[in-house]
Amino acid sequence: MNTDKHQAMSWALKNGIKIYTVATRKGLGIVIEDNGKKVRSPDLYTNNKDASAKIWELYTYLYKKYNK
């Protein structure tokens, strides 16, 4: 399973897609950067574990959607 996640992340990075957290006063936000264009998730997370799980989920989702 981890191999699939890492494969998805590797594919995304090669295609100019980065997903990362940003700290806010209310919690951790997630930013998806696609070749310089940034989109911020409206959801906030209270800890790194939850934010990290969401980032892996997003990498996997994008990989399955666009890597055909």
C-alpha positions as a LaTeX table, in Angstrom:
\begin{tabular}{lrrr}
\hline
Residue & $x$ (\AA) & $y$ (\AA) & $z$ (\AA) \\
\hline
Met1 & 0.00 & 0.00 & 0.00 \\
Asn2 & 2.77 & 2.48 & 0.85 \\
Thr3 & 4.38 & 1.77 & $-2.51$ \\
Asp4 & 1.20 & 2.96 & $-4.24$ \\
Lys5 & 1.16 & 6.15 & $-2.17$ \\
His6 & 4.80 & 6.87 & $-2.90$ \\
Gln7 & 4.29 & 6.12 & $-6.59$ \\
Ala8 & 1.39 & 8.59 & $-6.65$ \\
Met9 & 3.47 & 11.26 & $-4.89$ \\
Ser10 & 6.41 & 10.70 & $-7.24$ \\
Trp11 & 4.14 & 11.02 & $-10.27$ \\
Ala12 & 2.62 & 14.23 & $-8.91$ \\
Leu13 & 5.98 & 15.84 & $-8.19$ \\
Lys14 & 7.25 & 14.96 & $-11.68$ \\
Asn15 & 4.16 & 16.67 & $-13.07$ \\
Gly16 & 4.56 & 19.87 & $-11.04$ \\
Ile17 & 1.98 & 19.05 & $-8.38$ \\
Lys18 & 2.84 & 19.57 & $-4.71$ \\
Ile19 & 0.57 & 19.18 & $-1.70$ \\
Tyr20 & 1.59 & 20.56 & 1.67 \\
Thr21 & 0.31 & 21.97 & 4.95 \\
Val22 & 0.26 & 25.57 & 6.08 \\
Ala23 & $-0.20$ & 26.62 & 9.69 \\
Thr24 & $-3.01$ & 28.99 & 10.57 \\
Arg25 & $-4.27$ & 30.26 & 13.91 \\
Lys26 & $-7.18$ & 27.82 & 13.73 \\
Gly27 & $-5.27$ & 24.71 & 12.59 \\
Leu28 & $-3.46$ & 23.20 & 9.64 \\
Gly29 & $-4.63$ & 23.96 & 6.13 \\
Ile30 & $-3.72$ & 22.07 & 2.99 \\
Val31 & $-2.49$ & 23.71 & $-0.22$ \\
Ile32 & $-2.43$ & 22.00 & $-3.60$ \\
Glu33 & 0.05 & 23.66 & $-5.93$ \\
Asp34 & $-0.24$ & 22.72 & $-9.60$ \\
Asn35 & 2.59 & 24.25 & $-11.63$ \\
Gly36 & 2.49 & 27.46 & $-9.60$ \\
Lys37 & $-1.29$ & 27.73 & $-9.27$ \\
Lys38 & $-2.25$ & 27.35 & $-5.60$ \\
Val39 & $-5.59$ & 26.15 & $-4.27$ \\
Arg40 & $-6.22$ & 26.09 & $-0.54$ \\
Ser41 & $-8.57$ & 23.56 & 1.01 \\
Pro42 & $-11.38$ & 25.07 & 3.10 \\
Asp43 & $-10.91$ & 22.27 & 5.66 \\
Leu44 & $-8.60$ & 22.65 & 8.65 \\
Tyr45 & $-6.93$ & 19.87 & 10.63 \\
Thr46 & $-6.01$ & 19.89 & 14.30 \\
Asn47 & $-2.96$ & 17.64 & 14.07 \\
Asn48 & $-0.26$ & 16.54 & 11.65 \\
Lys49 & $-1.47$ & 12.94 & 11.55 \\
Asp50 & $-4.88$ & 13.87 & 10.12 \\
Ala51 & $-3.40$ & 16.43 & 7.70 \\
Ser52 & $-0.79$ & 13.94 & 6.50 \\
Ala53 & $-3.42$ & 11.26 & 5.91 \\
Lys54 & $-5.43$ & 13.73 & 3.82 \\
Ile55 & $-2.34$ & 14.68 & 1.79 \\
Trp56 & $-1.65$ & 11.02 & 0.93 \\
Glu57 & $-5.33$ & 10.62 & 0.02 \\
Leu58 & $-5.13$ & 13.62 & $-2.32$ \\
Tyr59 & $-1.93$ & 12.40 & $-4.01$ \\
Thr60 & $-3.54$ & 9.00 & $-4.59$ \\
Tyr61 & $-6.76$ & 10.57 & $-5.89$ \\
Leu62 & $-4.94$ & 12.81 & $-8.37$ \\
Tyr63 & $-2.73$ & 9.95 & $-9.55$ \\
Lys64 & $-5.72$ & 7.71 & $-10.24$ \\
Lys65 & $-7.66$ & 10.52 & $-11.93$ \\
Tyr66 & $-4.96$ & 11.88 & $-14.25$ \\
Asn67 & $-2.45$ & 9.07 & $-14.78$ \\
Lys68 & $-4.24$ & 7.03 & $-17.42$ \\
\hline
\end{tabular}
